[in-house]
Amino acid sequence: MTLAPKMADDKAAFIEEMGLLMAGLGLPRMAGRVFGALLLADPPEMSAEELAGALRASRGSISAATRMLERAGIIDRVRRPGERRDRYRNRPNAWNETLKTRLAIIGTFKAMAERGLALLETDDPEVRRGLVEMRDYFAHWERELPALLQRWDASARED
């Protein structure tokens, strides 16, 4: 699939907006552009060379972006039978799996807040406020997210 130079303006805009969205989250803009291109890819897989051509970017920047997206669990590296080059595609169920992984991180933040509270030698609410809020916030999401994930799984099976 070649997106550039004949890429439709609306597709190009989508890819650039995805780059800006991810940049706003602190990720490299190129990672967002690669992700945007893969979301629009037809067929749904693109090689690094195809991405570089479509996005008018260097192979090095494509390589860095695909590694980051792969580590984040958003894309997969795949290989077609008989081909020597890797291709990339959006990972099926990526958002659900990513959120499940984040659930463990939520528990870690809650535990750190509890450790911090145990270290404080005061009952002064103003001193304890930051850690109490942190503990309560992450405890809330640790309780709520599993139910949300179950509801999502149930609704996704219905579709």
N, C-alpha and C positions, 0 to 999 in steps of 0.2 A: 504494500500500500504506500503510495506517495501522496503526502498532503501538500507539499510545497513544490513548485511555485503556483500550482493550479488550485490550491486549497481554497475552498469557499471562505469568504470573509467571515461568516458567522462561526465556522469551525475554528478559524484562526483566532477569533475573538474569544471563543470558549477556552481554547488552550491557554491563551495569555491570561485570561481571568483566573483560571485554575492556578497558574503560576503565581499570580498576585495573592490569591487566597492563601496558598501554602506559605508564601513569603510572609504574609501577615501573621502566620502561626509560628514564625521563627525558622521555617525550613527554607532550603535554597529554592529560589524561584524556578530553577531548571528542573528540580524534582517535581514541582507542580505542573510544569509544562509537559514533562514526560508522562506523568499520570494522566493529564488531560488528553494527550495524543492517544494513549492506550485505551482510554474510555471510549474514544471515537473510532478506534481501529476496526477495519473490516477488510479482511478477516481479523479476528480478535488478537492476533499476535504480530509483533513487529521485532525485527532484529535491531541491534544497536546501530548498524549502518543505516537502516531505514529510518530510525528515529533521528539520527544525526542529520540525514538529508531532509527529512520532513520539517525539523525544527531549526534547520540551518545552524547547527551547533557542532562543537568539536566532539570527537569520539571520547575524549577525556571527560568532558562535562556530562556526556550521556552515561558513561561508565560509572561516574561518581553518583549520579542521580539514581540509576537503576540499583546500585548496591544499597543505597539508603532506603529506597522504597521496598526492596526485597527484605532487608533487615527489619523494617517496620511491619512486614507482613501484609503489605498492600498489593504487591505484585509477585508473580512467580516467574522463574526462569524455566523455560521449557525447550526441548529439542525435538524437532521432527525427525522421524525415522529417515536415515540416509543423509541427513544434513550434518555439517560439521559446526555450524554456527548456532549460538544460543538465540532464543527469541524470548520476548517478554510479553506477559499478558496480565490482566487484572486477576487477582486471586479470588476464586469463588468464596463467598461467605466471609470476605476479609473483614468487614466492619464488625460482625458478630465475634469473630475470633479475636480481633484486636481488643474489643471491649472485655472479653473474658480474660485476656492477658493483663489488662489494666486493673481488673478486679484484685489480683494479687498485690499490685502496687498500692492499691487503696488500703488493704490490710496492713501493709508495711508502714504507711503514713500514720494510720491509727495507732499502731504499736509504738512508733516513735513518739507520738504525742503522749501516750501513756507513760513511757519511760521518762520523758521530760517532766511530766507532772510529779512522778515519784521522786525526782531529784530536787524539786523545789522544797525549800524549808519554810514556806509560808502558806498561810491560808488566805492571804490577801487576794480577793477576786480580781483586782486590777492587774496584779502580777501574773496570775494564772490564766487570765482571759485568752491570750493567744493560743496557748496549748489546749485549753478546754474547747475553744471553738474548733480547732484543728481536729481534736479527737472526736467531737460530736459530729462534725461535718463528714468525716470519713467513716465513722460508725454508721451514720445514716445511709450513705451510699453502699456500704458493705452489706447492709440489710436489704436495701431496695433493689439493687442492680440484678441479683439473681432472679427475682420475680419478673423484672422487666425483660431479661434475657429469655426466660421461659415463655413469656407471652409472645415475644418476637418469634421464637422458634415455632410456636404453635401457629401463629398467623402466616409465617413463611411456608409452612407445610400445606396450608389451605390454598395457597395461590397456585 
